[in-house]
């Protein structure tokens, strides 16, 4: 297998390319898709798995890493921390954190780079476990509402860490000569919070119990990888985790799941553009309520082995509840419906027959992009920051192309779906938000028949 050192990898080139100029999508609507597409590796799992490579001084090989902006930025942080990173080709890399460069934590570059992504928060646990200290500037990420970090730091304190927050500069500091086990009843079901606590607990002295833990498939994948590395974790897949700390972990090999959010996005694209699309290698067994929720909108989905086939549909009708009341789709911690797909559900309902109430319970700013959809001709009532009612057009009128800007990753793709289905041409600015979560989305969709041009703003 051909190997190359990471500086020549396209993963690092993409960050440079995206910083050189602001880019936009020019989208010609009305182009139908056809063929098959394979989802990328899961962004949210990748951020956890790559952070966990710091927990061992032995090599860890990770497959199916998505080449997207947020993941690339985390890899750059690992590189700065002294991790030896080798590109193995085919979206696989070897990470060898033999020795960590803790001086990097005090550099201006670390502070600048760590602020760019929220996923940098998951470096805290492995740094604390390996080096006895961790520092993090206030991380970035989507502006979708309040996303407090109290859950993380309260748990680290329970495990014996000293915590200090510099409110003026927005900086977090943690120190611990040795973490020890403890009982943690989480106030909120936080995926990144659970991942951080698990990574800290596997190398702590004694037993750690995490109650009200997140149990998303990506968290299950993290636990499975850590178990292969020598960790002792009981209750994987439930909201009660029991972890017996071990003195060290060894290397392993891990394959990241397909991205369930991209799978849902492709379903929305197919139905809105009246396209016949096969989504391959979906790991349907790990998708939970996602297929069923799209089917409630009247969307035909055929499960063929591990593929999802979406046939071209001229009309699709939103179901109602048994008593005849209007369908409500809302988000909830796993095994509930993921909040990352509510934007896609909302845009997919625009051309359905019937009405649906979309209730975004977890983030209060995630529905504000609907004003762009209304400008395009969608019939949507924004009831309040958490709820929007979509009155389907039933293909009686098409959306119209407009100029707009992507506010966050998921809303950006929802706007892209709307633009692909609209009459005329749309311009979507701020597409680095889309690039943060979707790998070469324009190239992959154009190969299916889409008409998307990447231009400099």
VENKA-V712198 format. One record per residue. PSI is psi in radians with two decimals (none if undefined). NEAR is the number of other C-alpha atoms within 12 Angstrom. D_CENTER is the distance of its C-alpha to the mean C-alpha in Angstrom with 1 decimal. Layout:
{{PSI | NEAR | D_CENTER} {PSI | NEAR | D_CENTER}}
This chain:
{{2.30 | 10 | 29.8} {2.40 | 11 | 29.7} {2.60 | 16 | 28.1} {2.60 | 18 | 27.7} {2.61 | 21 | 26.9} {-0.51 | 27 | 23.6} {-0.47 | 20 | 25.2} {0.03 | 15 | 25.9} {2.51 | 26 | 22.5} {-0.31 | 23 | 20.8} {-0.73 | 36 | 17.7} {-0.51 | 28 | 19.7} {-0.61 | 20 | 21.5} {-0.65 | 28 | 18.5} {-0.74 | 28 | 18.0} {-0.76 | 18 | 21.7} {-0.74 | 18 | 21.8} {-0.40 | 28 | 19.2} {-0.24 | 17 | 21.2} {-0.61 | 13 | 24.5} {2.67 | 18 | 24.3} {2.38 | 21 | 22.5} {2.73 | 25 | 21.6} {2.82 | 30 | 21.5} {2.32 | 40 | 21.3} {1.99 | 31 | 24.6} {2.07 | 37 | 24.0} {2.08 | 31 | 27.0} {2.92 | 36 | 26.6} {0.10 | 30 | 28.3} {2.10 | 30 | 27.3} {2.57 | 30 | 26.7} {2.68 | 36 | 24.4} {2.63 | 28 | 25.8} {-2.67 | 25 | 25.2} {2.66 | 28 | 22.3} {2.45 | 34 | 18.8} {2.26 | 32 | 16.7} {2.62 | 38 | 12.9} {3.02 | 39 | 11.3} {2.66 | 38 | 10.1} {2.14 | 39 | 6.7} {-0.89 | 37 | 4.5} {-0.58 | 42 | 3.9} {-0.72 | 42 | 7.5} {-0.72 | 47 | 8.7} {-0.64 | 43 | 8.5} {-0.84 | 48 | 10.5} {-0.77 | 49 | 12.7} {-0.63 | 54 | 13.7} {-0.66 | 44 | 14.6} {-0.30 | 57 | 16.7} {-0.30 | 49 | 18.7} {-0.23 | 46 | 20.6} {-0.17 | 50 | 22.0} {2.62 | 36 | 24.6} {0.02 | 26 | 27.2} {2.80 | 24 | 27.1} {2.52 | 29 | 25.1} {2.20 | 36 | 21.8} {2.23 | 33 | 20.8} {2.24 | 38 | 17.3} {2.79 | 30 | 16.9} {0.71 | 33 | 14.5} {2.17 | 43 | 12.6} {2.36 | 43 | 10.8} {1.35 | 37 | 12.8} {2.85 | 37 | 10.6} {-0.80 | 39 | 11.5} {-0.72 | 46 | 9.2} {-0.72 | 40 | 9.9} {-0.68 | 41 | 13.4} {-0.67 | 42 | 14.0} {-0.70 | 44 | 13.3} {-0.67 | 48 | 15.6} {-0.66 | 37 | 18.1} {-0.74 | 41 | 18.1} {-0.70 | 41 | 18.9} {-0.76 | 35 | 21.6} {-0.52 | 30 | 23.1} {0.02 | 36 | 23.3} {0.15 | 23 | 25.5} {2.28 | 36 | 23.4} {2.06 | 32 | 25.1} {2.18 | 36 | 22.6} {2.21 | 29 | 23.9} {2.04 | 29 | 22.5} {0.00 | 22 | 23.6} {2.85 | 24 | 22.7} {0.73 | 21 | 20.6} {0.52 | 27 | 17.3} {2.48 | 32 | 18.8} {2.64 | 39 | 19.6} {2.29 | 34 | 21.8} {2.16 | 40 | 21.2} {1.71 | 33 | 24.4} {1.02 | 36 | 24.4} {-0.85 | 23 | 28.2} {2.44 | 25 | 28.9} {2.40 | 29 | 26.8} {1.54 | 23 | 27.8} {-0.29 | 25 | 27.7} {-0.49 | 18 | 29.6} {-0.53 | 25 | 26.5} {-0.41 | 31 | 25.2} {0.09 | 21 | 28.2} {2.71 | 19 | 27.7} {-0.59 | 15 | 26.9} {-0.76 | 20 | 24.5} {-0.79 | 31 | 22.3} {-0.75 | 26 | 22.4} {-0.81 | 22 | 21.5} {-0.68 | 34 | 18.6} {-0.47 | 39 | 17.1} {-0.29 | 29 | 17.2} {-0.45 | 30 | 15.0} {2.50 | 35 | 11.6} {-0.48 | 32 | 10.7} {-0.28 | 42 | 9.6} {-0.32 | 43 | 13.3} {-0.45 | 45 | 14.2} {0.03 | 44 | 13.6} {-0.30 | 46 | 16.5} {-0.89 | 47 | 18.9} {-0.90 | 47 | 19.6} {-0.61 | 44 | 20.4} {-0.74 | 40 | 22.4} {-0.74 | 44 | 24.2} {-0.66 | 41 | 25.0} {-0.66 | 37 | 26.1} {-0.21 | 32 | 27.9} {-0.03 | 27 | 28.7} {2.73 | 33 | 27.1} {2.54 | 38 | 23.9} {2.41 | 39 | 23.5} {2.19 | 43 | 20.5} {2.78 | 37 | 20.8} {2.08 | 30 | 19.0} {2.85 | 31 | 15.4} {-2.44 | 26 | 13.9} {-3.01 | 29 | 10.7} {2.48 | 30 | 10.6} {1.36 | 24 | 14.0} {0.21 | 28 | 13.3} {-3.07 | 19 | 15.8} {2.29 | 15 | 16.9} {1.29 | 25 | 14.6} {2.73 | 21 | 17.3} {0.15 | 32 | 17.4} {-0.69 | 22 | 20.7} {-0.73 | 29 | 19.3} {-0.93 | 39 | 18.6} {-0.59 | 38 | 21.9} {-0.67 | 28 | 24.1} {-0.74 | 42 | 23.0} {-0.64 | 45 | 23.8} {-0.68 | 30 | 27.1} {-0.58 | 28 | 27.8} {0.09 | 41 | 27.4} {0.16 | 30 | 30.0} {2.53 | 33 | 28.4} {2.29 | 25 | 30.0} {2.43 | 27 | 27.8} {2.39 | 22 | 28.6} {2.16 | 20 | 26.9} {1.70 | 15 | 28.4} {-0.56 | 11 | 27.8} {-0.75 | 9 | 29.6} {-0.11 | 13 | 27.4} {0.87 | 18 | 24.1} {2.46 | 24 | 24.2} {2.36 | 30 | 23.5} {2.38 | 31 | 25.9} {2.48 | 36 | 26.1} {2.54 | 27 | 28.9} {2.09 | 27 | 30.1} {-0.70 | 20 | 32.8} {2.17 | 27 | 31.6} {2.59 | 39 | 29.0} {2.70 | 32 | 30.5} {2.77 | 31 | 29.3} {2.99 | 32 | 29.2} {2.15 | 27 | 28.4} {2.00 | 34 | 25.2} {1.82 | 26 | 24.8} {2.35 | 30 | 21.5} {-0.50 | 21 | 22.0} {2.67 | 27 | 18.5} {1.47 | 30 | 16.1} {2.19 | 33 | 13.5} {-0.90 | 36 | 10.9} {-0.59 | 41 | 10.9} {-0.79 | 40 | 14.5} {-0.76 | 46 | 15.3} {-0.75 | 47 | 13.9} {-0.77 | 43 | 15.9} {-0.74 | 55 | 19.0} {-0.78 | 58 | 18.9} {-0.57 | 52 | 18.9} {-0.71 | 56 | 21.7} {-0.51 | 49 | 23.7} {-0.40 | 47 | 24.0} {0.18 | 42 | 26.3} {2.77 | 40 | 28.0} {2.27 | 23 | 31.6} {-2.84 | 24 | 32.1} {2.34 | 28 | 30.1} {2.30 | 36 | 27.0} {2.19 | 34 | 26.2} {1.98 | 41 | 22.9} {2.53 | 28 | 23.5} {0.59 | 27 | 21.0} {2.64 | 39 | 18.3} {2.64 | 38 | 14.9} {0.44 | 36 | 15.1} {2.68 | 34 | 11.8} {-0.62 | 35 | 12.1} {-0.61 | 36 | 9.8} {-0.66 | 42 | 12.3} {-0.68 | 33 | 15.1} {-0.73 | 30 | 14.2} {-0.82 | 44 | 14.5} {-0.72 | 40 | 17.7} {-0.72 | 28 | 19.1} {-0.76 | 38 | 18.7} {-0.63 | 43 | 20.4} {-0.73 | 31 | 23.1} {-0.45 | 19 | 23.8} {-0.09 | 32 | 24.2} {0.04 | 24 | 26.8} {2.77 | 34 | 25.1} {1.83 | 32 | 26.6} {2.19 | 33 | 24.1} {2.57 | 25 | 25.3} {0.31 | 24 | 23.7} {2.29 | 31 | 20.4} {-0.10 | 25 | 18.8} {3.13 | 25 | 20.7} {0.22 | 29 | 20.5} {1.89 | 25 | 23.3} {2.37 | 35 | 22.8} {2.16 | 31 | 25.8} {2.15 | 36 | 25.6} {2.05 | 30 | 28.7} {2.55 | 34 | 28.4} {2.87 | 30 | 29.6} {-0.50 | 24 | 31.2} {2.84 | 28 | 29.1} {2.69 | 32 | 26.5} {3.08 | 28 | 27.0} {2.94 | 29 | 25.1} {-3.06 | 29 | 23.3} {2.42 | 28 | 21.5} {2.48 | 34 | 18.1} {2.20 | 29 | 16.3} {2.47 | 38 | 12.5} {2.74 | 38 | 11.8} {2.61 | 37 | 11.2} {1.97 | 38 | 7.9} {-0.49 | 43 | 8.9} {-0.67 | 39 | 7.2} {-0.65 | 38 | 9.2} {-0.84 | 41 | 12.0} {-0.64 | 46 | 12.3} {-0.71 | 46 | 12.3} {-0.61 | 50 | 15.1} {-0.80 | 51 | 17.0} {-0.72 | 52 | 17.1} {-0.76 | 50 | 18.3} {-0.82 | 46 | 20.9} {-0.64 | 47 | 22.5} {-0.50 | 50 | 22.6} {0.15 | 43 | 24.3} {0.81 | 34 | 26.5} {2.66 | 33 | 25.3} {1.95 | 31 | 25.9} {2.39 | 36 | 22.8} {2.17 | 33 | 22.0} {2.03 | 40 | 18.5} {2.72 | 29 | 19.2} {1.02 | 27 | 18.2} {-0.18 | 37 | 15.7} {1.08 | 29 | 16.5} {-0.55 | 29 | 17.6} {-0.29 | 19 | 18.7} {0.20 | 28 | 15.1} {-0.16 | 34 | 14.1} {-2.23 | 23 | 16.1} {-0.04 | 26 | 17.0} {-0.95 | 41 | 15.0} {-0.78 | 37 | 18.0} {-0.64 | 24 | 20.5} {-0.72 | 36 | 18.9} {-0.62 | 41 | 19.1} {-0.51 | 29 | 22.6} {-0.37 | 30 | 23.6} {-0.01 | 45 | 23.4} {0.15 | 33 | 26.0} {2.24 | 39 | 23.8} {2.20 | 31 | 25.3} {2.22 | 33 | 23.2} {2.13 | 24 | 25.0} {2.04 | 23 | 23.7} {1.64 | 16 | 25.4} {-2.05 | 15 | 24.9} {0.22 | 20 | 21.2} {2.69 | 27 | 21.0} {2.14 | 36 | 20.4} {2.15 | 34 | 23.1} {1.87 | 39 | 23.0} {2.71 | 31 | 26.6} {2.27 | 27 | 27.7} {2.17 | 28 | 28.5} {-0.69 | 22 | 30.9} {2.56 | 27 | 30.6} {2.45 | 31 | 28.3} {2.28 | 30 | 29.1} {2.31 | 37 | 27.1} {2.79 | 29 | 28.3} {2.96 | 21 | 29.9} {2.91 | 16 | 30.3} {-0.62 | 8 | 33.4} {0.08 | 8 | 35.4} {-0.06 | 12 | 34.7} {2.82 | 14 | 32.5} {2.40 | 21 | 29.5} {2.38 | 27 | 26.2} {2.27 | 31 | 23.6} {2.15 | 41 | 19.9} {2.77 | 31 | 18.1} {2.75 | 29 | 15.0} {2.72 | 25 | 15.5} {2.60 | 27 | 14.2} {2.37 | 29 | 14.0} {0.34 | 23 | 16.2} {-3.08 | 25 | 16.1} {2.31 | 32 | 14.1} {2.36 | 35 | 10.4} {-0.41 | 35 | 10.5} {-0.25 | 41 | 7.6} {0.02 | 43 | 10.3} {-0.60 | 43 | 13.3} {-0.64 | 47 | 13.5} {-0.69 | 44 | 13.9} {-0.78 | 54 | 16.3} {-0.84 | 54 | 18.2} {-0.55 | 56 | 18.8} {-0.47 | 53 | 19.7} {-0.21 | 51 | 22.3} {-0.69 | 52 | 24.1} {0.21 | 45 | 26.3} {2.96 | 39 | 26.8} {2.19 | 28 | 30.1} {-2.97 | 30 | 30.0} {2.50 | 36 | 28.1} {2.49 | 41 | 24.9} {2.10 | 35 | 23.8} {2.08 | 41 | 20.1} {1.81 | 34 | 19.7} {1.68 | 36 | 16.7} {-0.53 | 28 | 17.8} {-0.49 | 27 | 15.1} {2.22 | 28 | 14.8} {-0.07 | 21 | 18.0} {0.19 | 27 | 17.1} {-0.23 | 40 | 14.5} {0.04 | 45 | 17.4} {-0.20 | 33 | 19.4} {-0.15 | 36 | 18.5} {-0.29 | 41 | 20.8} {-0.56 | 25 | 23.8} {-0.70 | 34 | 23.0} {-0.65 | 44 | 23.0} {-0.72 | 28 | 26.2} {-0.49 | 22 | 27.7} {-0.14 | 32 | 27.0} {0.07 | 30 | 29.0} {2.58 | 38 | 26.7} {1.63 | 33 | 28.3} {2.35 | 33 | 26.0} {2.03 | 26 | 27.2} {1.78 | 28 | 25.0} {-0.72 | 17 | 26.6} {-3.14 | 21 | 25.1} {-0.30 | 23 | 21.8} {-0.23 | 29 | 20.3} {2.41 | 31 | 22.0} {2.41 | 40 | 22.7} {2.19 | 34 | 25.2} {2.14 | 40 | 24.9} {1.89 | 32 | 28.3} {2.51 | 35 | 27.9} {-0.30 | 28 | 30.1} {0.63 | 29 | 30.9} {0.25 | 28 | 31.1} {-0.37 | 16 | 34.2} {2.51 | 19 | 32.9} {2.68 | 28 | 30.3} {2.79 | 36 | 27.9} {2.54 | 28 | 29.2} {2.46 | 32 | 27.6} {3.11 | 31 | 27.2} {2.30 | 25 | 25.9} {3.09 | 32 | 22.8} {2.49 | 35 | 20.0} {2.07 | 35 | 16.2} {-0.49 | 32 | 15.4} {3.10 | 34 | 11.5} {-0.96 | 38 | 8.8} {-0.71 | 41 | 9.1} {-0.62 | 43 | 12.7} {-0.75 | 44 | 13.4} {-0.59 | 47 | 12.7} {-0.73 | 45 | 14.7} {-0.63 | 55 | 17.4} {-0.74 | 56 | 17.4} {-0.78 | 51 | 18.0} {-0.75 | 54 | 20.8} {-0.65 | 44 | 22.3} {-0.46 | 49 | 22.5} {-0.12 | 44 | 24.4} {2.83 | 38 | 26.6} {2.42 | 22 | 30.2} {-2.82 | 23 | 30.7} {2.42 | 28 | 28.4} {2.63 | 35 | 25.5} {2.19 | 35 | 24.3} {2.03 | 40 | 20.8} {3.00 | 32 | 20.7} {0.67 | 33 | 18.2} {-0.06 | 39 | 16.1} {-0.44 | 40 | 14.7} {-0.72 | 36 | 12.0} {-0.73 | 37 | 11.3} {-0.40 | 39 | 11.8} {-0.48 | 38 | 9.2} {-0.16 | 43 | 6.6} {2.12 | 41 | 9.4} {2.04 | 35 | 12.0} {0.84 | 26 | 15.5} {-0.64 | 37 | 14.9} {-0.75 | 28 | 18.4} {-0.74 | 19 | 20.2} {-0.67 | 24 | 18.7} {-0.62 | 34 | 19.5} {-0.56 | 23 | 22.9} {-0.34 | 19 | 23.8} {-0.10 | 28 | 23.6} {-0.02 | 28 | 25.8} {2.83 | 32 | 23.7} {1.39 | 32 | 25.4} {2.17 | 32 | 22.9} {2.24 | 29 | 24.4} {2.13 | 27 | 22.7} {2.77 | 19 | 25.2} {2.35 | 20 | 25.8} {none | 18 | 26.0}}
